[in-house]
């Protein structure tokens, strides 16, 4: 700490004034009662009134005292040149003890505790000191809105930036409104076209249903007439067949018991094969689940990133979307009401048609006609001029057939089920065993699946 002579003089002066003294003495020959022996070493000061401040003038080498109004007190200046005539030999300051030590030419030593007179300050973040000048620091990353000048901190450019962003947002909102209006116009046009198509389809369906109702009514009348005639004929034949049927039933029961035992054995074998296949499938499923879990983790991380981006856009668009959502919700409600009304009408029409068909099936479903053959005990036949196969082996006995023949000498089956469960269909001028083809296809798919999984 450097202390010049003028500052040292001021410190001593203030110390004396603090003791309410009106006379300043050169520190020479200190006596009791704070008096000095030599009057030549005395500097008298006339302090006619209290002073508010003191300042050293380097031009005249004097300390001047001023009142509360800033006016210098008359006759209160101190000439410091007398203090520089060799009276003070040296002055040192200890930073730790805050003590100023003054050594005079006569050997006297005066120690002044400056702890209460000197303020020491530490500067925190944001402040800097350069050659005794304290100033504010600005971070290098600070935006251009904040600057430091002679008048202090200045914030500028923010209003312009806010106004520019406001203009950009308004333009974006106007663009979005235009797109929404265009989409609303397009949706209304498509809905109008859809309404026209729905009305057209309703008209067509209604007309078709009316025509179909007329045909069904006539068909029911014709079938009822045929059924009544066939029922009369069938009753006579059934009475003759009852005796034969009783015996045949007993024989068929015996055959069924034998077949049941064979089927039970086959089912056990098939169950074992199915369980093995299921275990293999479960292993493949576990592998797939592991892969799915790994993929799920990747997708979840991507979803989080995507959700962050979506959230920002969603917040911006929410206000505009609210109005559009209300309009869309109302339009959807109107469309749903129209669809519900049409669905109710169609359901009612379908119910009436289904009831008519059920009634027709009840009257026609299991009635025989003279073109069908049934040589088995529990055989059922439909269509016309079918083939009823018989055999001691269950694989050769027909239990269900749909005939598509044209005469007794031109009999054929469109579909046939044998007693052992084999199914045959007439495809491309040949009978094909469907269940065997399906089994071969299943094995082929199963083998391909195993190969694809290593």
Secondary structure, DSSP 4 states (H G I P E B T S, - for coil): ----HHHHHHHHHHHHHHTT-SEEE-SSSB-GGG-BS-GGGEEE----S--SEEEEETTTTEEEEE-TTSPBPTT--EEGGGGGTTTEEEEEEETTTTEEEEEETTS-EEEEE-TTT-------TTEEEETTEEEE---TT--TTEEEETTEEEE-SHHHHHHHHHHHHHHHHHHHHHHHHHHHHHHHHHHHHHHHHHHHHHHHHHHHHHHHHHHHHHHHHHHHHHHHHHHHHHHHHHHHHHHHHHHHHHHHHHHHHHHHHHHHHHHHHHHHHHHHHHHHHHHHHHHHHHHHHHHHHHHHHHHHHHHHHHHHHHHHHHHHHHHHHHHHHHHHHHHHHHHHHHHHHHHHHHHHHHHHHHHHHHHHTT---TT----STT-EEEEES------SSGGG-EEEEEEE-SBTTB--EEEEEETTS-EEEE-SSSEEEHHHHHHHHHHHHHHHHHHHT-
